Amino acid sequence: MPRPAPSVSRRSITSAQLLTQLGLELGLSLETCLRDCGLTPLQLADPQGEIAPQQELQLIANLVAALPGVPDLGLQAGLRYRLITYGIWGYALLSSQDFRQAAELGLRYLDLTYAFSHIRLSEDHDHAHLHFDDAHLPPDLRGFLVLRDAVAVMVIQRELTGTALPLSRVQLRMSAPRQLAAFSQQFGLQPEFSSPENRISFARHWLDAPLPHANAPMTRLCEQQCQALLAKRQVRSGLAGQVRDRLLSTPGRLADMEQVASELQLSSRTLRRRLEQQGSSFRQLQEEVRQALAEELLATGGLNQEEIAERLGYSEVSNFVHAFRRWKGLPPGQYRRSLGSTGSRGPGRH
C-alpha cells in the first residue's frame, strides 16, 4: 500500500543547512539560497530549529533555478545525508537486527526524515523494490527530490551494512540527462530513464542481511523516542507551530501572549485553551525559543550576557543565567567557552 502523506508540518532544519552548504560550495550566495524561504541566517544556524516543509521546498527551488547546469545536483545533495544526520531515527536503524527490520522501521517513521518522496517497500519472489512516488511533488522539483531521496537511502544502506548494495535495476521517471557518468557511478549501473515509476530493485535476500551493530534493547528504546518525537512534531504542526514561528520571527523582542494572540486573531484565553488541548503552553513554547536563540547568540558572539538577556526578555541577567543552567546544565559563560574549543556551529556543521 502507498505510504500516506506526511502527518507533520514541521521538520528539522538540518536538511536546510546541508542544502545551503551545497549551494554555497557551488558558488551561490546565502541570499540566493534563502530567497523567499522566510529564514534568517540566525534561524538557519539554530541546530535545534524546525521549519515547515514549504520552506525547505523553496530553498530547493532556489538551488534548482540558480544551478541549471548541474545535472547531478540531486545526486550531490543526497550524498550529504549520513545516518548521524537523522538523530534518533538513524540510531534506531543502526541498532536493528537486519536490513529488513531497519527498512520497515525507517519507513514507519519516515516523517522524521527529510524525504519528500512517498517511499514504500515491496517484494516479489526474487527481488525487493523501493518505490519513490513523486506524483504529489512540484513538477519542476521532482527530479531533484527523487534523486536526493534515493541516493540518501543508498548512503544509509552502505553505512548500515558496511558495503554497497548491488542493485539489479534502477528506474526513473525523469528524462535522461546529457551526462550519465555520475548516475552510473552512484547507482552502479545506468538507470532506465523515462520509466513509468521511480523504483530501485535489488536481490530479496539482502533484506535478511544481519547488521553489525544489532542491539534489540537499543532498537526498542530508540523506537520509543521516535514515537515521542513524532508526537511532538505533530503538536508543533498546529497552533503551537504558528506560535513558535511568530516568536522566532522577532528575536530582538519576544512577543508576549497578548501580542501573539492578537496576531492570530484570538483572545489570550482561547489561545491558552487551544494550546492546552494540543498538550502545549505559551510558556513552554517561549522557553523553547529562548533556549534556541540563547545558544545561537552565545555561539555567534558580539553580545555580552546582559545584552542577550535583554533581547530574550529577561529583566535581570541573573534570571537568564538561572534559566540557561536549567536548559544546558552549565552557565552561559562556560557554554560559550566550550564552543571556542569545538569551532563554529554554522550551517552544515554538526
C-alpha positions as CSV (number, residue, x, y, z in Angstrom):
1,M,0.0,0.0,0.0
2,P,1.3,3.5,-0.7
3,R,2.6,5.4,2.3
4,P,0.2,8.2,3.4
5,A,1.1,11.8,3.1
6,P,3.3,13.2,5.9
7,S,1.3,13.8,9.1
8,V,3.6,16.5,10.4
9,S,4.2,20.0,9.0
10,R,7.5,20.6,10.9
11,R,10.9,19.1,10.2
12,S,14.4,19.5,11.5
13,I,16.3,22.4,10.0
14,T,19.4,20.2,9.4
15,S,18.4,19.4,5.8
16,A,18.1,23.1,5.0
17,Q,21.6,23.6,6.5
18,L,23.0,20.8,4.3
19,L,21.3,22.2,1.2
20,T,22.5,25.7,1.9
21,Q,26.1,24.5,2.4
22,L,25.8,22.7,-1.0
23,G,24.6,25.9,-2.7
24,L,27.5,27.9,-1.1
25,E,30.1,25.4,-2.2
26,L,28.7,25.6,-5.8
27,G,29.1,29.4,-5.8
28,L,25.7,30.7,-4.7
29,S,25.3,33.4,-2.2
30,L,23.5,32.9,1.1
31,E,20.9,35.4,0.0
32,T,20.2,33.4,-3.2
33,C,19.8,30.2,-1.2
34,L,17.4,31.7,1.3
35,R,15.4,33.9,-1.0
36,D,11.7,33.8,-0.1
37,C,12.3,31.0,2.4
38,G,11.3,33.0,5.4
39,L,14.5,32.1,7.1
40,T,17.2,34.4,8.6
41,P,20.8,33.3,8.8
42,L,20.3,33.3,12.6
43,Q,17.4,30.9,12.3
44,L,19.3,28.7,9.8
45,A,22.2,28.3,12.3
46,D,20.0,27.1,15.1
47,P,20.9,23.3,15.5
48,Q,17.6,22.7,17.3
49,G,15.5,24.6,14.8
50,E,12.4,23.3,12.9
51,I,10.9,24.6,9.7
52,A,7.9,24.0,7.6
53,P,8.4,21.6,4.6
54,Q,7.4,24.5,2.3
55,Q,10.4,26.5,3.5
56,E,12.8,23.7,2.5
57,L,11.0,23.3,-0.8
58,Q,11.5,27.0,-1.6
59,L,15.2,26.6,-0.7
60,I,15.4,23.6,-3.1
61,A,13.6,25.6,-5.8
62,N,16.2,28.4,-5.4
63,L,19.1,25.9,-5.9
64,V,17.5,24.2,-8.9
65,A,16.7,27.6,-10.6
66,A,20.2,29.0,-9.9
67,L,22.1,25.9,-10.9
68,P,20.6,24.7,-14.2
69,G,23.9,23.5,-15.5
70,V,24.4,20.9,-12.7
71,P,22.6,17.8,-13.9
72,D,23.6,15.7,-10.9
73,L,22.6,18.3,-8.3
74,G,20.1,15.9,-6.7
75,L,22.8,13.2,-6.5
76,Q,25.3,15.6,-4.9
77,A,22.7,16.6,-2.3
78,G,21.8,13.0,-1.4
79,L,25.4,12.1,-0.6
80,R,25.3,14.6,2.3
81,Y,22.6,12.8,4.3
82,R,24.5,10.4,6.7
83,L,23.0,8.3,9.4
84,I,24.1,10.8,12.0
85,T,22.2,13.5,10.2
86,Y,18.9,11.9,11.3
87,G,19.4,11.9,15.0
88,I,17.5,9.2,17.0
89,W,15.9,7.8,13.7
90,G,19.4,7.0,12.5
91,Y,20.3,5.3,15.7
92,A,17.2,3.2,15.6
93,L,18.1,1.9,12.1
94,L,21.7,1.3,13.2
95,S,20.7,-1.0,16.1
96,S,18.2,-3.0,14.0
97,Q,18.7,-6.8,13.7
98,D,18.8,-6.9,9.9
99,F,18.2,-4.8,6.8
100,R,14.6,-5.7,6.7
101,Q,13.9,-4.5,10.2
102,A,15.8,-1.3,9.5
103,A,13.9,-0.7,6.3
104,E,10.5,-1.3,8.0
105,L,11.3,0.8,11.0
106,G,12.7,3.6,8.8
107,L,9.6,3.7,6.6
108,R,7.3,3.6,9.7
109,Y,8.9,6.8,11.0
110,L,9.7,8.3,7.6
111,D,8.1,11.6,8.7
112,L,11.2,12.1,11.0
113,T,13.5,12.3,7.9
114,Y,13.8,14.8,5.2
115,A,12.3,12.8,2.4
116,F,9.6,14.4,0.2
117,S,9.0,11.3,-1.9
118,H,6.5,8.8,-0.6
119,I,8.6,5.7,-0.2
120,R,7.4,2.1,0.2
121,L,9.0,-1.3,0.1
122,S,7.6,-4.2,-1.9
123,E,8.8,-7.8,-2.6
124,D,8.3,-10.4,-5.2
125,H,9.8,-13.9,-5.5
126,D,13.4,-12.9,-6.1
127,H,13.6,-9.1,-5.7
128,A,12.8,-6.3,-3.2
129,H,11.8,-2.9,-4.6
130,L,11.9,0.6,-3.1
131,H,9.3,2.8,-4.8
132,F,9.7,6.6,-4.7
133,D,6.3,8.2,-5.5
134,D,6.7,11.8,-6.8
135,A,3.2,12.4,-8.1
136,H,2.4,14.9,-5.3
137,L,5.6,16.9,-5.8
138,P,6.1,20.2,-7.8
139,P,6.9,19.1,-11.3
140,D,10.0,21.2,-11.6
141,L,11.5,19.7,-8.4
142,R,10.6,16.1,-8.9
143,G,13.8,15.0,-10.5
144,F,16.0,16.7,-7.8
145,L,13.8,15.3,-4.9
146,V,13.7,11.8,-6.1
147,L,17.4,11.6,-6.8
148,R,18.2,13.2,-3.4
149,D,15.9,10.8,-1.6
150,A,17.1,7.7,-3.5
151,V,20.8,8.5,-3.0
152,A,20.2,9.3,0.7
153,V,18.7,5.8,1.0
154,M,21.7,4.3,-0.6
155,V,24.0,6.2,1.7
156,I,22.1,4.9,4.7
157,Q,22.3,1.3,3.4
158,R,26.0,1.5,2.9
159,E,26.5,2.8,6.5
160,L,24.2,0.1,7.9
161,T,25.7,-2.9,6.2
162,G,29.3,-1.7,5.6
163,T,29.0,-2.5,1.8
164,A,27.3,-1.1,-1.2
165,L,24.1,-2.9,-2.1
166,P,24.4,-4.3,-5.7
167,L,21.3,-3.0,-7.5
168,S,19.7,-5.1,-10.2
169,R,17.7,-2.3,-11.7
170,V,17.1,1.5,-11.3
171,Q,14.1,3.1,-13.0
172,L,13.5,6.8,-13.0
173,R,10.6,8.9,-14.4
174,M,12.8,11.8,-15.3
175,S,14.2,12.3,-18.8
176,A,17.8,11.2,-19.4
177,P,20.3,13.9,-18.7
178,R,23.1,14.6,-21.2
179,Q,25.8,13.4,-18.8
180,L,25.2,9.9,-17.4
181,A,28.6,9.2,-15.8
182,A,27.6,10.5,-12.3
183,F,24.4,8.4,-12.4
184,S,26.1,5.2,-13.3
185,Q,28.8,5.8,-10.7
186,Q,26.4,6.4,-7.9
187,F,24.0,3.5,-8.7
188,G,26.5,1.0,-10.0
189,L,24.5,0.7,-13.3
190,Q,22.9,3.0,-15.8
191,P,19.3,3.9,-14.8
192,E,16.4,3.4,-17.1
193,F,15.1,6.9,-17.7
194,S,11.6,8.0,-18.7
195,S,10.2,4.9,-16.8
196,P,6.6,4.7,-15.6
197,E,7.8,4.9,-12.0
198,N,10.7,5.6,-9.8
199,R,12.0,2.2,-8.4
200,I,15.2,0.7,-7.1
201,S,15.4,-3.1,-7.2
202,F,17.8,-5.5,-5.6
203,A,18.0,-9.2,-4.6
204,R,15.5,-10.0,-2.0
205,H,18.0,-11.9,0.2
206,W,19.7,-8.7,1.1
207,L,16.7,-7.8,3.4
208,D,17.8,-10.6,5.7
209,A,21.4,-9.5,5.9
210,P,22.3,-9.1,9.6
211,L,23.6,-5.7,10.7
212,P,26.9,-5.4,12.6
213,H,25.6,-3.2,15.4
214,A,22.4,-5.0,16.1
215,N,21.1,-4.3,19.6
216,A,17.5,-5.2,20.3
217,P,17.1,-3.3,23.6
218,M,18.6,-0.2,21.9
219,T,16.2,-0.6,19.0
220,R,13.2,-0.6,21.3
221,L,14.5,2.4,23.2
222,C,15.1,4.3,20.0
223,E,11.7,3.5,18.6
224,Q,10.1,4.8,21.8
225,Q,12.0,8.1,21.3
226,C,11.0,8.2,17.6
227,Q,7.3,7.9,18.7
228,A,7.8,10.7,21.2
229,L,9.5,12.9,18.7
230,L,6.9,12.3,16.1
231,A,4.1,13.2,18.6
232,K,6.0,16.4,19.5
233,R,6.2,17.4,15.8
234,Q,2.6,16.7,15.3
235,V,1.8,19.1,18.1
236,R,4.1,21.7,16.6
237,S,2.3,21.3,13.3
238,G,-0.8,23.1,14.5
239,L,-1.4,26.2,16.5
240,A,1.7,25.6,18.6
241,G,3.8,25.7,15.4
242,Q,2.3,29.1,14.5
243,V,3.0,30.5,17.9
244,R,6.6,29.3,17.8
245,D,7.1,30.8,14.3
246,R,5.9,34.2,15.5
247,L,8.2,34.1,18.5
248,L,11.1,33.3,16.3
249,S,10.3,36.0,13.8
250,T,11.0,38.7,16.3
251,P,14.2,37.5,18.1
252,G,15.1,41.1,19.2
253,R,11.9,41.5,21.2
254,L,10.0,38.3,22.1
255,A,6.3,38.9,21.9
256,D,4.1,38.2,24.9
257,M,0.9,36.0,24.8
258,E,-1.4,39.0,24.3
259,Q,0.6,40.1,21.2
260,V,0.7,36.7,19.7
261,A,-3.0,36.0,20.4
262,S,-3.8,39.3,18.7
263,E,-1.8,38.4,15.6
264,L,-3.6,35.1,15.4
265,Q,-6.9,36.9,15.9
266,L,-7.6,35.0,19.1
267,S,-8.2,36.1,22.7
268,S,-5.4,35.1,25.1
269,R,-7.9,32.8,26.9
270,T,-8.7,31.0,23.7
271,L,-5.0,30.7,22.7
272,R,-4.2,29.3,26.2
273,R,-7.1,26.8,26.0
274,R,-6.2,25.6,22.4
275,L,-2.6,25.1,23.3
276,E,-3.5,23.1,26.3
277,Q,-5.7,20.9,24.0
278,Q,-2.5,20.3,21.9
279,G,-0.5,19.3,25.0
280,S,1.5,22.6,25.0
281,S,1.5,26.0,26.6
282,F,2.7,29.5,25.6
283,R,5.3,29.4,28.4
284,Q,6.7,26.1,27.1
285,L,7.0,27.5,23.5
286,Q,8.5,30.7,24.8
287,E,11.1,28.7,26.7
288,E,12.0,26.6,23.6
289,V,12.5,29.8,21.5
290,R,14.5,31.5,24.2
291,Q,16.8,28.5,24.6
292,A,17.4,28.2,20.8
293,L,18.1,31.9,20.5
294,A,20.3,32.0,23.6
295,E,22.5,29.2,22.2
296,E,22.9,30.9,18.9
297,L,23.6,34.3,20.3
298,L,26.3,32.9,22.6
299,A,27.8,31.0,19.6
300,T,27.9,33.9,17.2
301,G,29.5,36.3,19.8
302,G,29.3,40.0,19.7
303,L,26.8,40.4,22.6
304,N,27.5,40.1,26.3
305,Q,25.3,38.3,28.7
306,E,23.4,41.4,29.7
307,E,22.5,42.2,26.1
308,I,21.5,38.7,25.4
309,A,19.3,38.6,28.5
310,E,17.6,41.9,27.4
311,R,17.0,40.5,23.9
312,L,15.3,37.4,25.3
313,G,13.0,39.4,27.5
314,Y,14.7,38.9,30.9
315,S,14.6,41.9,33.3
316,E,17.7,40.6,35.2
317,V,20.7,38.9,33.8
318,S,20.6,36.6,36.8
319,N,17.3,35.2,35.6
320,F,18.8,34.5,32.2
321,V,21.8,32.7,33.8
322,H,19.5,30.6,36.0
323,A,17.3,29.7,33.0
324,F,20.3,28.7,30.9
325,R,21.7,26.5,33.7
326,R,18.3,24.7,33.7
327,W,18.4,24.2,30.0
328,K,22.0,23.1,29.5
329,G,23.4,22.2,32.9
330,L,26.1,24.9,32.8
331,P,26.2,28.7,32.9
332,P,26.2,30.7,29.6
333,G,29.8,31.8,30.0
334,Q,31.1,28.3,30.3
335,Y,28.9,27.2,27.4
336,R,30.4,30.0,25.2
337,R,33.9,29.0,26.2
338,S,33.2,25.3,25.3
339,L,32.2,26.4,21.8
340,G,35.5,28.1,21.3
341,S,37.2,24.7,21.5
342,T,34.9,23.0,19.0
343,G,34.5,25.6,16.4
344,S,31.6,27.4,14.9
345,R,28.2,25.7,14.6
346,G,27.2,27.4,11.4
347,P,25.2,25.8,8.6
348,G,26.4,22.4,7.6
349,R,28.5,21.8,10.8
350,H,27.2,19.2,13.2
